[in-house]
Amino acid sequence: MFRIIQPNTWYADDFGVPCKILRSTHEVIHYIRNGRTCIASMGRFQHEFEPLTKAQAERIAEEIETAEHLKRLRAMRAA
């Protein structure tokens, strides 16, 4: 399937982490994942990423943040 990958769109990677597209060419995709800039080949991107709406990406990011916060609280209680 042909898909145009535009800047400022959101995708989820294999781990379900939201990624924001910075730029793309016919060979590579530059994106931000967890605050870091990453690069994926077009083939890898087509197989491992799925499109998200901005609202879906925000919700996933909030759920990940909540899970990390709960993990920290449990670690503090155990110590």
N, C-alpha and C positions, 0 to 999 in steps of 0.2 A: 504494500500500500504506500502511496506517495503522500508525504506530509511536509508542509512547509514549516520550518522551525524558525520562529521569529524571536528577536530579542525581547526581554521583559515578559516572557511567558514562563509558566511553571510546569515542571515535570517531576515525577517521583522515580527514584532509582530502584535498584533491586531490593534495597533494604527498607524501602518505603519512606525515605527521607526526601523532603521537598527540595528541589533544585531550581534556581532561577537562571534562565538562559541569558548570557551576556552578549554573545555574538556567535555566528556560525558561518561556515564556508561549505563548499561541496565535499570537503574532506574531514573537517573536525568541528566539534562543538565546544565552546568555552562556556562554563557555567559556574555558579557559586553553590557550594554545598557546605553547610555548617560553618559559614563565614570564610571559607577558603575557595580560591579559584582553582578549578579543575578543567581538564581537557579530556574529551572522549572522541574516538574515531566515529565517523558517521555510522558504520556498521554496528559497532558496539552500542551506540546510542539508540539505534532503531530497535535492537533486540532487548535492551535492558531497561529502557525508560518508558514511562507511560504519561500521557498528558494529564494535567490537573487544572482546575480553575483556581483563581487566586484564593477564593474562600476555602476550598479544600486544602490548599497548601498551608494556609494560616491555621486551620483546625488541626492538621497533622503536627505542625510545629508546636502548637499549644499542648497537645497530648504528650509529645516527646518531652517538653519542658516540665510538665507535671510529673511524669514518670521519673525524671532525673531528680526533681525536688524530693519526691517521696523516698527515693533511694538514699539521698543525703540525710534525710530525717531519720530513716531506719538505722543508718550507720552511726549517727550521733547517739541514738538511743542505745545501741549495742555497746558503745564505747564507755 
